[in-house]
Amino acid sequence: MLLSDHLQQTAERPELILPVPLYKSRYRERGFNQAIEIARTVGKELQIPLDITSCRRHRDTPHQTQLPAQKRRKNLKNAFSVIKPIHARHIAILDDVMTTGSTVHELAYVLKKAGASRVDVWVCARA
């Protein structure tokens, strides 16, 4: 069964997909944001719009691979901001990998403060 068929049958569809933003220097270093690339395909398949401009990672957070959960949460505190209004009330955050959930938790917090009533988390892998 295709992902789009499964979603249509089992879940309420979000109005918008928001890939987890990278800090500008990390984006330049990599040359792409893997969450955006995945979200493009998912959004097209599910016919859900993508938003890559309304939210920004405004702090360069150190890599989290070697940090324990508590330090990951502290590392991401106040790392994201909504820089233009988002009119969707149901948003799906999309990321490639989730370990402790600190990144998506902080981003969801910011989105809810900006007016979202529901934020789902979609990831490709859980580590």
Disulfide bonds with the S-S distance in Angstrom:
none
